[in-house]
Amino acid sequence: MKRLKDALCKYAGDLVLLAGAASVTAGVLMIYIPAGLIVGGVLAIAGAVLASMGGGGGK
């Protein structure tokens, strides 16, 4: 259980980013399907850029 808690704490920012991107994409998808797909792709690219930049990994 401690390992799960540690993993959730470690990746909390990424999980919130993913949930927000999924929510925005789903909302736009409900309005207009092609725009929802475009928004999903843009947010996936933005998430990949943020993940590759890293940040805050200092010990």
C-alpha positions in Angstrom: 0.0 0.0 0.0 2.9 2.3 0.8 4.4 1.7 -2.7 1.1 2.7 -4.3 0.9 5.9 -2.2 4.5 6.8 -3.1 3.8 6.2 -6.8 0.7 8.4 -6.7 2.5 11.1 -5.0 5.4 10.9 -7.5 3.1 11.1 -10.5 0.3 13.3 -9.1 1.1 16.2 -11.5 1.2 14.0 -14.5 -2.1 12.4 -13.5 -3.8 15.8 -13.1 -2.4 16.9 -16.4 -3.8 13.8 -18.1 -7.2 14.1 -16.4 -7.5 17.7 -17.4 -6.5 17.0 -21.0 -9.0 14.2 -21.2 -11.8 16.4 -19.8 -11.1 19.2 -22.2 -11.0 16.8 -25.1 -14.2 15.1 -24.1 -16.0 18.4 -23.8 -14.9 19.6 -27.2 -15.7 16.2 -28.7 -19.3 16.5 -27.5 -19.6 19.8 -29.3 -17.9 18.9 -32.6 -16.1 15.6 -33.3 -13.3 16.8 -35.6 -12.4 19.6 -33.3 -12.3 17.2 -30.4 -9.8 15.0 -32.2 -7.7 18.0 -33.1 -7.7 19.2 -29.5 -6.9 15.7 -28.2 -3.8 15.6 -30.5 -2.6 19.0 -29.6 -3.0 18.2 -25.9 -1.1 14.9 -26.4 1.7 16.7 -28.1 1.8 19.4 -25.3 1.8 16.6 -22.7 4.7 14.9 -24.4 6.7 18.1 -24.5 6.1 18.8 -20.8 7.0 15.2 -19.9 10.2 15.4 -22.0 11.3 18.7 -20.4 11.0 17.0 -17.0 11.4 19.4 -14.2 11.7 19.3 -10.4 13.6 16.0 -10.3 16.3 17.4 -7.9 17.3 15.4 -4.9 
